[in-house]
Amino acid sequence: MDAMSIARLSTSIAETGIKNEVGLTVLKKAQDIQASTAAQLLGAVTPMPGAQNLPAHLGNTINTKA
């Protein structure tokens, strides 16, 4: 190998490392945005009111013969 090809190889390896770092940073930012959006969506969901007027025995068993 001559000095020029070694220099090209070194530059190529350095550029690949930088591209990987940039890609990883963009991925992390996208995950942060997605987590924030999911938290906002979950916060916007209103809880369902409980069925307080129903008898206590309802919903305790499953009819498997129907």
C-alpha angles and dihedrals in degrees: 000000000000125000093257095057091047090053091049091049092049092049091048092051091048092050091049091053092050092048090051092050092050091048092050092049092051090049092052092049091050090051091049091051091047092050091049092049092048091050090051091050092049090048091053094055110102115219116246114247114246119252095248097164095061124096116263094242095062116103096019098104138038121222105223096176098062 
